[in-house]
Amino acid sequence: MMKSAMMKLSFSKKKLVPLILFPKERKNLKFLVDLIKEGKMKTVVDSNYPLMEAEQAWAKMKGGHATGKIIIEP
């Protein structure tokens, strides 16, 4: 039931992928921070849209055509 709710909240049609995980142990959090600092973990940006084109960004996301994050800028 929780998975179904999260998929609806994230508008995912494919699979549920956690956006971010917070490790409980300090050593695991440090490992993730080190990966980011070393450039080994990155966010993939598909496209940027101005706020006035948010409807087009929404349509792209709902259509499942994005290959990364869609950014809406003010």
N, C-alpha and C positions, 0 to 999 in steps of 0.2 A: 504494500500500500504506500509506503514511504517513497519507494522508487518511482511509482506512478505519479505521485504528487510532485516530486522533484523534476521529473521529465516535463510535466505540464508547466511548472514554474520557469523552467529553462527553455521552453518551447522546442525541445529536442524531439526529432522524429526518428533519429537513428539509435543512439545509445546514450546512457547517462555517464557523463565524464565529470568528475569533480573539478570545479574551477580552481580551488586551492585547498591544500591539506595543511593542517597545522599539527606537526608531530608532537607527541606528548613528551618525548625525551629531548633534552637540550642538545645532545650530540646529533640527533637526527635533524633538528632545526638548523644547527650550524652547518651540517652537510648541504642542506638545500641552499642556504645563504652563500656558501662557497661556490656552488654550481652557478648561481646567478652572477656572482662577482667574476667568475672565470669565463662568463659568456657561454656556458654550456646549456643553459636553460633560458629559453626566449619565448616571448609571446608572438604568435604569428598574426599579423594584421592583414586582413583581406582588402579592406577599403575604408576610406574616410568619406563622410557625408556632412555637409553643413546641416544645421538644425532644420532649415527650411525644406530639406529633402529627406526628412526622417521617414516619411511614408515609403519612399523608394528603398531605403535601407531596411525597413521592416519587411517589405515584400521580398527582398533578396534573402533575408534571414529565414523567413517562413518558407520560401521556396526550396531551401536546402542547397542553394548555390554558392554559399560562402565557403571559402577554404581556410578561413581564419576568423579573427574577431572583426566586427564591424564597429568603427568608431563614429560617433555622432558628435560633432563639434559645435559649440555655441556660435 
